Amino acid sequence: MADNRVVQGRMVTPESLAELIEDDDVMDAEAIDDADRSCPDCGGDVLSVGYMPGITEFVTGFKCQNCDWSETDRDD
């Protein structure tokens, strides 16, 4: 997949997408991927990104490309 993607009308890198999901800085992020699911709020396409918010935690985050909806695998 591409390194950068468009989310809510702006180009994001894996790190900036992870920061949108986390609402804070992250240490590192993997490549952005399609999540193969639809947004529960607007039905838009959802992206996923794996990232490290801290040194001891790895999280997979999900973000809609069209609206503010996001979640992480911590939410389960």
N, CA, C and O atoms as a DFTB+ gen file, in Angstrom:
304 C
 N C O
     1  1       0.830      -1.191       0.000
     2  2       0.000       0.000       0.000
     3  2       0.875       1.256       0.000
     4  3       2.070       1.204       0.293
     5  1       0.269       2.338      -0.323
     6  2       0.997       3.606      -0.366
     7  2       1.354       4.063       1.046
     8  3       0.652       3.754       2.009
     9  1       2.446       4.797       1.151
    10  2       2.867       5.317       2.450
    11  2       1.924       6.406       2.950
    12  3       1.637       6.473       4.146
    13  1       1.446       7.249       2.060
    14  2       0.572       8.357       2.437
    15  2      -0.824       8.123       1.877
    16  3      -0.985       7.542       0.804
    17  1      -1.827       8.582       2.613
    18  2      -3.219       8.433       2.181
    19  2      -3.977       9.726       2.466
    20  3      -3.516      10.560       3.246
    21  1      -5.123       9.890       1.843
    22  2      -5.971      11.042       2.082
    23  2      -7.019      10.678       3.129
    24  3      -7.752       9.700       2.981
    25  1      -7.078      11.485       4.195
    26  2      -8.049      11.298       5.271
    27  2      -8.719      12.640       5.533
    28  3      -8.053      13.623       5.856
    29  1     -10.018      12.672       5.393
    30  2     -10.795      13.890       5.602
    31  2     -10.222      15.068       4.808
    32  3     -10.132      16.188       5.309
    33  1      -9.837      14.786       3.555
    34  2      -9.391      15.837       2.651
    35  2      -7.951      16.270       2.787
    36  3      -7.527      17.206       2.108
    37  1      -7.177      15.612       3.652
    38  2      -5.767      15.995       3.770
    39  2      -4.876      14.753       3.715
    40  3      -5.273      13.665       4.134
    41  1      -3.680      14.940       3.196
    42  2      -2.723      13.849       3.068
    43  2      -2.106      13.562       4.430
    44  3      -1.672      14.480       5.127
    45  1      -2.068      12.267       4.813
    46  2      -1.472      11.884       6.089
    47  2      -0.403      10.820       5.868
    48  3      -0.496      10.005       4.950
    49  1       0.600      10.843       6.718
    50  2       1.621       9.802       6.769
    51  2       1.167       8.769       7.799
    52  3       0.214       9.032       8.531
    53  1       1.811       7.610       7.881
    54  2       1.451       6.655       8.930
    55  2       1.522       7.268      10.334
    56  3       0.650       7.022      11.168
    57  1       2.556       8.061      10.587
    58  2       2.705       8.688      11.906
    59  2       1.592       9.692      12.186
    60  3       1.037       9.715      13.285
    61  1       1.265      10.523      11.194
    62  2       0.223      11.516      11.441
    63  2      -1.157      10.867      11.554
    64  3      -2.005      11.371      12.291
    65  1      -1.403       9.764      10.844
    66  2      -2.664       9.034      10.996
    67  2      -2.758       8.439      12.400
    68  3      -3.804       8.520      13.043
    69  1      -1.671       7.845      12.870
    70  2      -1.650       7.295      14.229
    71  2      -1.887       8.386      15.267
    72  3      -2.581       8.157      16.258
    73  1      -1.323       9.557      15.054
    74  2      -1.523      10.668      15.981
    75  2      -2.967      11.169      15.956
    76  3      -3.480      11.599      16.990
    77  1      -3.640      11.125      14.791
    78  2      -5.056      11.474      14.729
    79  2      -5.890      10.499      15.555
    80  3      -6.805      10.908      16.270
    81  1      -5.572       9.213      15.455
    82  2      -6.304       8.186      16.196
    83  2      -6.022       8.297      17.688
    84  3      -6.940       8.237      18.506
    85  1      -4.765       8.458      18.035
    86  2      -4.335       8.464      19.442
    87  2      -4.597       9.809      20.121
    88  3      -4.681       9.885      21.346
    89  1      -4.725      10.856      19.328
    90  2      -4.861      12.223      19.836
    91  2      -3.662      12.601      20.706
    92  3      -3.798      13.300      21.710
    93  1      -2.492      12.124      20.297
    94  2      -1.240      12.390      21.007
    95  2      -0.091      11.945      20.109
    96  3      -0.322      11.300      19.087
    97  1       1.131      12.278      20.475
    98  2       2.299      11.840      19.725
    99  2       2.479      10.332      19.842
   100  3       2.096       9.725      20.842
   101  1       3.067       9.737      18.808
   102  2       3.404       8.315      18.832
   103  2       4.889       8.154      18.558
   104  3       5.521       9.028      17.965
   105  1       5.439       7.029      18.995
   106  2       6.868       6.786      18.803
   107  2       7.191       6.332      17.386
   108  3       8.164       6.791      16.787
   109  1       6.361       5.417      16.845
   110  2       6.647       4.823      15.547
   111  2       5.340       4.302      14.964
   112  3       4.409       3.992      15.708
   113  1       5.262       4.203      13.638
   114  2       4.066       3.684      12.980
   115  2       4.466       2.866      11.757
   116  3       5.453       3.163      11.084
   117  1       3.673       1.828      11.488
   118  2       3.864       0.997      10.307
   119  2       3.083       1.593       9.136
   120  3       2.420       2.619       9.286
   121  1       3.162       0.956       7.988
   122  2       2.473       1.448       6.796
   123  2       0.952       1.419       6.980
   124  3       0.413       0.570       7.689
   125  1       0.287       2.351       6.335
   126  2      -1.174       2.426       6.338
   127  2      -1.721       1.334       5.420
   128  3      -1.156       1.061       4.361
   129  1      -2.830       0.709       5.840
   130  2      -3.443      -0.352       5.048
   131  2      -4.952      -0.164       5.036
   132  3      -5.501       0.510       5.907
   133  1      -5.625      -0.757       4.054
   134  2      -7.090      -0.763       4.031
   135  2      -7.573      -1.752       5.072
   136  3      -7.026      -2.849       5.183
   137  1      -8.593      -1.383       5.841
   138  2      -9.098      -2.241       6.913
   139  2     -10.173      -3.213       6.430
   140  3     -10.612      -4.060       7.207
   141  1     -10.607      -3.119       5.182
   142  2     -11.648      -4.003       4.641
   143  2     -12.903      -4.009       5.495
   144  3     -13.498      -5.059       5.737
   145  1     -13.299      -2.831       5.947
   146  2     -14.551      -2.659       6.679
   147  2     -15.061      -1.254       6.421
   148  3     -14.318      -0.391       5.954
   149  1     -16.311      -1.030       6.722
   150  2     -16.924       0.272       6.521
   151  2     -17.078       0.983       7.853
   152  3     -17.210       0.345       8.897
   153  1     -17.061       2.286       7.810
   154  2     -17.247       3.110       9.000
   155  2     -18.658       2.902       9.559
   156  3     -19.630       2.974       8.807
   157  1     -18.785       2.646      10.858
   158  2     -20.115       2.483      11.445
   159  2     -20.905       3.789      11.506
   160  3     -22.127       3.756      11.650
   161  1     -20.239       4.928      11.400
   162  2     -20.924       6.224      11.467
   163  2     -21.423       6.698      10.099
   164  3     -22.577       7.105       9.967
   165  1     -20.549       6.646       9.075
   166  2     -20.927       7.231       7.783
   167  2     -20.879       6.245       6.615
   168  3     -21.297       6.583       5.508
   169  1     -20.372       5.028       6.848
   170  2     -20.280       4.046       5.777
   171  2     -19.060       4.203       4.889
   172  3     -18.914       3.476       3.906
   173  1     -18.179       5.143       5.220
   174  2     -16.975       5.391       4.422
   175  2     -15.922       4.299       4.602
   176  3     -16.070       3.401       5.431
   177  1     -14.865       4.397       3.815
   178  2     -13.761       3.444       3.891
   179  2     -12.938       3.683       5.142
   180  3     -12.735       4.822       5.561
   181  1     -12.460       2.582       5.741
   182  2     -11.669       2.644       6.968
   183  2     -10.244       2.192       6.674
   184  3     -10.026       1.200       5.978
   185  1      -9.280       2.931       7.213
   186  2      -7.860       2.591       7.107
   187  2      -7.384       2.041       8.443
   188  3      -7.970       2.328       9.487
   189  1      -6.317       1.247       8.402
   190  2      -5.710       0.770       9.643
   191  2      -4.224       1.111       9.631
   192  3      -3.591       1.213       8.581
   193  1      -3.697       1.280      10.834
   194  2      -2.271       1.548      10.994
   195  2      -1.833       0.965      12.336
   196  3      -2.502       1.155      13.351
   197  1      -0.718       0.262      12.331
   198  2      -0.122      -0.230      13.572
   199  2       0.889       0.785      14.057
   200  3       1.652       1.347      13.271
   201  1       0.888       1.018      15.376
   202  2       1.803       2.030      15.904
   203  2       2.138       1.765      17.365
   204  3       1.472       0.988      18.049
   205  1       3.189       2.435      17.819
   206  2       3.619       2.353      19.206
   207  2       3.397       3.699      19.883
   208  3       4.140       4.648      19.630
   209  1       2.370       3.793      20.751
   210  2       2.169       5.041      21.472
   211  2       3.206       5.235      22.575
   212  3       3.469       6.361      23.000
   213  1       3.787       4.143      23.029
   214  2       4.829       4.159      24.051
   215  2       5.762       2.992      23.818
   216  3       5.541       2.177      22.922
   217  1       6.795       2.912      24.618
   218  2       7.827       1.907      24.388
   219  2       7.355       0.476      24.648
   220  3       7.938      -0.463      24.107
   221  1       6.324       0.289      25.455
   222  2       5.894      -1.066      25.817
   223  2       4.564      -1.476      25.204
   224  3       4.021      -2.514      25.581
   225  1       4.018      -0.701      24.272
   226  2       2.688      -1.001      23.746
   227  2       2.667      -0.888      22.224
   228  3       3.214       0.054      21.650
   229  1       2.024      -1.866      21.582
   230  2       1.764      -1.811      20.142
   231  2       0.254      -1.852      19.948
   232  3      -0.420      -2.724      20.497
   233  1      -0.276      -0.922      19.179
   234  2      -1.712      -0.768      18.985
   235  2      -2.007      -0.764      17.491
   236  3      -1.228      -0.239      16.696
   237  1      -3.138      -1.354      17.119
   238  2      -3.653      -1.188      15.770
   239  2      -4.817      -0.217      15.855
   240  3      -5.772      -0.432      16.601
   241  1      -4.723       0.856      15.077
   242  2      -5.767       1.873      15.068
   243  2      -6.512       1.859      13.756
   244  3      -5.959       1.508      12.714
   245  1      -7.776       2.244      13.815
   246  2      -8.643       2.292      12.646
   247  2      -9.225       3.694      12.541
   248  3      -9.641       4.272      13.545
   249  1      -9.257       4.251      11.315
   250  2      -9.739       5.622      11.107
   251  2     -10.510       5.688       9.805
   252  3     -10.056       5.203       8.769
   253  1     -11.696       6.302       9.874
   254  2     -12.492       6.534       8.668
   255  2     -11.817       7.611       7.821
   256  3     -11.290       8.589       8.351
   257  1     -11.836       7.423       6.511
   258  2     -11.261       8.426       5.614
   259  2     -12.167       9.638       5.453
   260  3     -11.706      10.689       5.006
   261  1     -13.456       9.519       5.810
   262  2     -14.416      10.579       5.520
   263  2     -14.918      11.354       6.731
   264  3     -15.340      12.501       6.584
   265  1     -14.887      10.762       7.930
   266  2     -15.439      11.445       9.106
   267  2     -14.492      11.294      10.301
   268  3     -13.385      10.775      10.154
   269  1     -14.922      11.743      11.471
   270  2     -14.076      11.750      12.664
   271  2     -13.963      10.400      13.373
   272  3     -13.173      10.280      14.309
   273  1     -14.723       9.379      12.963
   274  2     -14.735       8.097      13.653
   275  2     -13.351       7.443      13.657
   276  3     -12.653       7.428      12.643
   277  1     -12.973       6.906      14.811
   278  2     -11.753       6.097      14.927
   279  2     -11.888       5.195      16.143
   280  3     -12.687       5.462      17.041
   281  1     -11.100       4.124      16.165
   282  2     -11.020       3.238      17.317
   283  2      -9.697       2.503      17.279
   284  3      -8.998       2.532      16.266
   285  1      -9.347       1.849      18.364
   286  2      -8.150       1.023      18.413
   287  2      -8.525      -0.372      18.878
   288  3      -9.633      -0.601      19.364
   289  1      -7.583      -1.308      18.722
   290  2      -7.853      -2.658      19.207
   291  2      -7.843      -2.715      20.729
   292  3      -8.221      -3.734      21.308
   293  1      -7.419      -1.644      21.385
   294  2      -7.536      -1.537      22.854
   295  2      -8.988      -1.413      23.274
   296  3      -9.345      -1.793      24.389
   297  1      -9.844      -0.879      22.379
   298  2     -11.239      -0.625      22.699
   299  2     -12.069      -1.895      22.817
   300  3     -13.180      -1.866      23.345
   301  1     -11.540      -3.002      22.332
   302  2     -12.304      -4.273      22.343
   303  2     -12.482      -4.810      23.734
   304  3     -13.096      -5.862      23.916
